[in-house]
Amino acid sequence: MPEPDYDDDGFSLYLGDALEVLAELPPESVDAVITDPPYIIGSMSIGNAGSKTGAWADLMNSAHWYRTWYELVDRVLKPSGAFWTFGNWKTLPITIRALLEGGLPVTSVVVWDKEHITVGGPKGVRAQYEMIVLSAKQDFIIPNRSLGDIWRQRPVPSARRHHPAEKPVGIVDQIIEASDLQPGAVVLDPFMGGGTTIVSALSHGLRAIGVEQDPHHFEAALQRLQALDTEVAR
């Protein structure tokens, strides 16, 4: 087990490369991976320079990087574990290809309805949703058989964000509750950002591990979590 850069009762944080940390974590030691990775917007080596996503070949090239860390996620998950990863319509082909080539199943795709339209160019409609792809291990089940695949949660207002792409705690709460994770279970976020996954996990009595490569975002997440600890202590 690698030495964390910050360790507290309930959570451990690593400042470093997600692939390096994932490779050092014990196998089958994590109950759920819940993460919001980089969406690879703007990755382009060929194609139309006016395209935000580059050409098809660029998207498929980025799938190789995704596959690498997906396989590391598969390694650390318990047989009863599940992998939940955020994305959008642009990254869905990458995610599905990387999962299937890495030997992980695509179990479900949840539509996160933000109940609020975002920015968009004049050639298309304005986006109101993102997606969460679920890849479940062989022994994972969702006990609530009435649960549908459209979840509603308003985004975090920009003035209150700890990270530019911050997800609301409520949407991660829905993932944890759907997974029926019990107190003491371990949740891992290899792209921690502002620490939302860690905040949600702690509120459910879970053990959390976060990894963030950017020192600025790492420090912001740490301060957020320390403030949370202070409020609980009161």
Salt bridges, closest charged atoms under 4 A:
ASP7 OD1 - ARG207 NH2 3.06
ASP31 OD1 - LYS78 NZ 3.23
ASP36 OD2 - LYS167 NZ 2.67
GLU71 OE2 - ARG67 NE 2.94
ASP74 OD1 - LYS137 NZ 2.71
GLU101 OE1 - ARG67 NH1 3.85
GLU101 OE2 - ARG97 NE 2.92
ASP113 OD2 - ARG152 NE 3.46
GLU130 OE2 - LYS114 NZ 2.59
GLU130 OE1 - LYS167 NZ 3.63
GLU166 OE1 - HIS162 ND1 3.38
GLU166 OE2 - ARG224 NH2 3.49
ASP173 OD1 - HIS204 ND1 3.86
GLU177 OE2 - HIS204 NE2 3.08
